[in-house]
Amino acid sequence: MPIQTVRGPVAMQDFGFCHSHEHLFLAPGQPSSLNPALCLDDYHQSVEELLLFQSCGGRAIVDAQPLGCGRIESWLLEASIRTDTHIVASTGFHKLSFYRDDHWIRKYEQDRLFDLFVHELTEGMFLRTDLDEPNSCMTAKAGVIKTAMDEERMNDPDKRWFHAAAYAAIHTGAPILCHIESYTQAETLVNMYLELGVPAGQIIICHLDRKLDHLAMHRKLGEMGVYLEYDTIARYKYHSDEEEARLIHQMMDWGLEKRVLLGLDTTRERMKSYGGKIGLDFISRHFIPLLKHNGVSNEQIRLMMTDNPANAFALKASKPISAN
């Protein structure tokens, strides 16, 4: 099955070296009001960053910003064409704190959310949804469903957003990219999706590597068949890159090299073109050499950066289903 990019389907063998969680564009709005680093609103600077990524072998990017909270879908398409980069866009939802109190995504019922996610995956992405309800759309499609679990969502019995995402994943075969902030949230979310019928191979858990004090959970989820997308690279407030490399080597030793994906989860503070500290060439130029120094083989690196993303983000067999 192909990967659904903003320019259309791409065969798995053509997807190439991939960062599995980035943010290329972020319009000013609710997210940037909470954190100024969550603003990437210069088309040319982000294109410059994509060209930097290409200069060291980069071919594909998964953009993890869903609709309604800063996604600039038209620029994703334009940048993909301009740089000839495969870009996978996200539908779905982020943390509800990233939406105004009166935002439409807080009000929609489960069936309407389901229809919205399916439309973006099969017909085209809606435009200008930060302020307006979904109305006009483009032909470029999303290829992944972003969902976000945090402490607020854990404590809220209303899980309609997650249920809508799960049913949309089953209906379309699209993968689910899951923001989490703790081991408990990761396990809860995986179990919820599995119980709703989402295959483990369509679930991608992000940010589990922010904490390294419970490696048994990494192993458990990997052995269940879930993908683990590690992006706490050059984020030294959490831990060092040496510790990150040792985590990845441990996953390799456990035979889980086919479950690991890598990305940088970029923000304004991490993009060189915006005056940030690392840039989209950091994994290739700095972190991969460190992985090799820690005993990770070239074949294992190829799996994490090329083969695993192609498998993780390829559309799977769909099963027509309703939101209820």
C-alpha positions in Angstrom: 0.0 0.0 0.0 1.3 3.6 -0.7 2.0 6.4 1.6 -0.5 9.3 1.2 1.5 12.6 0.8 0.2 16.0 0.0 1.1 15.5 -3.7 -0.5 12.1 -3.8 0.3 8.5 -3.1 4.0 7.5 -3.0 5.1 3.9 -3.3 6.8 2.6 -0.1 10.1 1.9 -2.0 10.2 5.5 -3.1 9.5 7.2 0.2 13.2 7.4 1.3 15.0 8.8 4.3 12.3 10.1 6.6 11.9 12.2 9.8 8.7 10.8 11.3 7.6 13.8 13.4 8.3 17.4 12.5 6.5 20.8 12.3 7.3 22.7 9.1 4.8 25.5 9.4 2.8 26.9 12.4 0.6 29.9 12.0 0.4 32.5 14.9 -2.5 31.6 17.1 -3.5 29.8 20.2 -0.4 27.4 20.3 2.1 30.3 19.9 0.2 32.3 22.6 1.1 29.5 25.0 4.7 29.1 23.7 6.3 31.5 21.2 8.4 28.7 19.9 5.3 27.2 18.4 5.3 29.7 15.5 6.9 28.8 12.1 5.3 31.4 9.9 7.9 32.2 7.3 7.4 30.1 4.1 10.9 30.8 2.7 12.7 30.1 6.0 10.9 26.7 6.3 11.7 25.9 2.6 15.4 26.7 3.4 15.2 24.2 6.3 13.8 21.6 3.9 16.7 22.2 1.5 19.1 21.7 4.4 17.3 18.4 5.1 17.7 17.4 1.5 21.4 18.3 1.5 22.2 15.4 3.8 19.9 12.8 2.1 16.5 13.7 3.5 13.6 12.7 1.3 10.4 12.6 3.4 8.9 14.5 6.4 5.8 13.8 8.5 4.3 17.1 9.5 2.5 16.5 12.8 0.4 19.6 13.1 -3.3 18.8 12.8 -6.1 21.1 11.6 -7.5 24.0 13.6 -4.4 24.9 15.6 -1.8 26.3 13.2 -1.6 23.9 10.3 -0.9 25.8 7.0 -1.9 23.1 4.6 -1.5 25.2 1.4 2.2 25.9 2.3 2.8 22.2 2.9 1.8 21.5 -0.6 3.7 24.4 -2.1 6.9 23.5 -0.1 6.6 19.8 -1.2 6.4 20.9 -4.8 9.2 23.6 -4.4 11.7 21.2 -2.8 10.5 17.8 -4.2 10.1 16.5 -0.6 7.5 13.9 0.3 5.4 15.6 3.0 2.7 13.7 4.9 0.2 16.0 6.5 -1.9 15.4 9.6 -5.6 15.5 10.2 -7.0 14.8 13.7 -6.5 17.0 16.8 -3.9 18.2 19.2 -4.2 19.0 23.0 -7.4 20.9 23.5 -5.4 23.7 25.2 -4.2 24.5 21.7 -7.7 25.5 20.7 -9.7 28.6 21.9 -12.5 27.9 24.4 -15.1 28.6 21.6 -13.3 26.6 18.9 -15.5 24.3 16.8 -13.4 21.2 17.5 -14.5 21.3 21.2 -18.1 21.2 20.2 -18.3 18.6 17.4 -19.8 15.3 18.3 -18.1 12.0 17.5 -19.8 11.3 14.2 -19.0 14.8 12.9 -15.4 14.5 13.9 -15.2 11.1 12.2 -16.6 12.5 9.0 -14.2 15.4 9.1 -11.1 13.2 9.6 -12.2 10.8 6.8 -12.9 13.7 4.5 -9.3 15.0 5.0 -7.9 11.6 4.4 -9.9 10.7 1.3 -11.2 13.9 -0.3 -8.9 16.8 0.7 -7.8 19.0 3.6 -10.0 21.9 4.9 -8.6 25.4 4.7 -8.3 28.1 7.4 -9.8 26.0 10.2 -8.0 27.9 13.0 -10.8 30.5 13.0 -13.5 29.1 10.8 -15.4 25.8 10.8 -14.4 23.3 8.1 -15.9 24.6 4.8 -13.7 25.1 1.8 -11.0 22.5 1.1 -8.1 21.7 -1.2 -7.5 18.5 -3.1 -4.3 17.7 -1.2 -5.0 15.0 1.4 -3.8 14.3 4.9 -2.0 10.9 5.3 -2.0 10.4 9.1 -4.3 11.1 12.0 -2.8 13.1 14.9 -4.2 12.6 18.4 -3.0 14.0 21.7 -3.3 12.6 25.2 -2.4 14.7 28.1 -3.4 14.7 31.8 -6.5 16.8 31.1 -7.7 14.3 28.5 -6.8 11.3 30.7 -9.0 12.7 33.5 -11.9 13.6 31.1 -14.4 10.7 30.6 -15.4 12.3 27.2 -13.2 10.4 24.7 -15.2 11.2 21.5 -12.1 12.7 19.8 -10.2 9.5 20.3 -13.0 7.3 19.3 -13.6 9.3 16.1 -9.9 9.0 15.3 -9.9 5.3 15.9 -12.9 4.7 13.7 -11.4 6.9 10.9 -8.2 4.9 11.1 -10.1 1.6 10.7 -12.3 3.1 7.9 -9.4 4.5 5.9 -6.4 2.4 6.9 -4.5 5.5 7.9 -2.0 5.4 10.8 -2.6 7.3 14.1 0.3 9.4 15.4 -0.1 9.8 19.1 1.2 12.6 21.3 1.6 11.4 24.9 3.2 12.9 28.0 3.7 9.9 30.3 4.0 6.1 30.2 0.6 5.7 31.7 -1.0 7.8 29.0 0.9 5.8 26.3 -0.4 2.5 27.7 -3.9 3.8 28.2 -4.1 5.2 24.7 -2.7 2.1 23.0 -5.1 -0.2 24.9 -8.0 2.1 24.0 -7.2 2.0 20.3 -6.7 -1.8 20.4 -10.0 -2.3 22.1 -11.7 -0.2 19.5 -10.2 -2.4 16.8 -7.2 -0.4 15.5 -4.3 -2.8 14.6 -1.1 -2.3 16.6 0.8 -1.6 13.4 -1.3 1.5 12.8 -0.4 3.0 16.1 2.6 5.3 16.5 3.4 6.6 20.0 5.5 9.8 20.1 7.7 11.3 22.9 8.0 8.1 25.0 11.7 8.7 25.0 11.4 11.9 27.1 11.8 9.7 30.2 14.2 6.8 30.4 13.3 5.5 33.9 10.8 2.8 32.7 12.4 1.0 29.7 10.1 -2.0 30.2 7.2 0.0 28.8 9.2 0.8 25.6 9.8 -3.0 25.3 6.2 -3.9 26.1 4.7 -1.6 23.5 7.3 -2.5 20.9 6.6 -6.2 21.4 2.9 -5.5 21.0 3.6 -4.3 17.5 3.2 -0.5 18.2 5.7 1.9 16.6 7.7 4.1 18.9 8.6 7.5 17.4 11.6 8.9 19.3 12.2 12.7 19.1 13.9 13.7 22.3 17.2 14.2 20.4 19.1 17.4 21.3 16.5 18.2 24.0 18.9 18.4 26.8 16.4 19.5 29.4 15.2 15.9 29.3 18.5 14.0 28.9 21.7 13.8 26.8 22.0 12.5 23.3 24.3 9.8 24.6 21.5 8.5 26.8 19.1 8.6 23.9 21.6 6.6 21.8 21.8 4.0 24.6 18.0 3.7 24.7 18.0 3.0 20.9 20.8 0.5 21.2 18.8 -1.3 23.9 15.8 -1.5 21.7 18.0 -3.0 19.0 19.4 -5.5 21.5 15.8 -6.5 22.3 15.1 -7.2 18.6 12.8 -4.2 18.2 14.7 -2.5 15.4 11.5 -2.6 13.2 9.5 -0.7 15.8 11.6 2.5 16.1 11.1 5.8 14.2 13.1 9.0 14.6 12.3 12.7 14.3 13.2 16.1 15.9 9.7 17.5 16.7 10.9 20.8 15.4 10.0 24.3 16.8 11.2 27.8 16.1 14.0 27.2 18.7 15.2 24.1 16.8 15.2 25.3 13.2 18.5 26.8 11.9 16.7 28.9 9.3 14.7 30.7 12.1 17.9 31.2 14.2 17.4 28.0 16.2 20.0 25.7 17.6 20.0 22.4 15.6 18.2 22.3 12.2 16.8 19.4 10.2 20.3 18.1 9.3 21.0 17.3 13.0 20.0 13.6 12.9 22.0 12.9 9.8 25.1 14.9 10.6 25.4 14.5 14.4 23.0 11.9 15.8 23.5 9.0 13.4 27.3 9.1 13.9 26.6 8.9 17.7 24.4 5.9 17.1 27.1 4.2 15.2 29.6 5.0 17.9 27.2 3.3 20.4 27.0 0.1 18.3 23.9 0.7 16.1 24.6 -0.8 12.7 24.1 0.7 9.3 21.3 -1.8 8.6 19.5 -0.8 11.8 19.8 2.9 11.0 18.4 2.2 7.5 15.4 0.5 9.1 14.7 3.4 11.5 15.1 6.1 8.9 13.8 4.5 5.7 12.1 1.1 5.9 10.2 1.6 9.2 8.7 5.0 8.2 7.6 3.5 4.9 5.8 0.7 6.7 4.4 2.8 9.5 2.9 5.5 7.3 1.7 3.3 4.5 -2.1 3.0 4.3 -3.3 -0.3 5.6 -6.3 -2.4 4.6 -9.4 -0.4 5.3 -12.7 -1.6 6.8 -15.8 0.4 6.1 -17.2 1.5 9.5 -19.4 4.2 11.0 -18.5 6.5 13.8 -21.0 4.9 16.1 
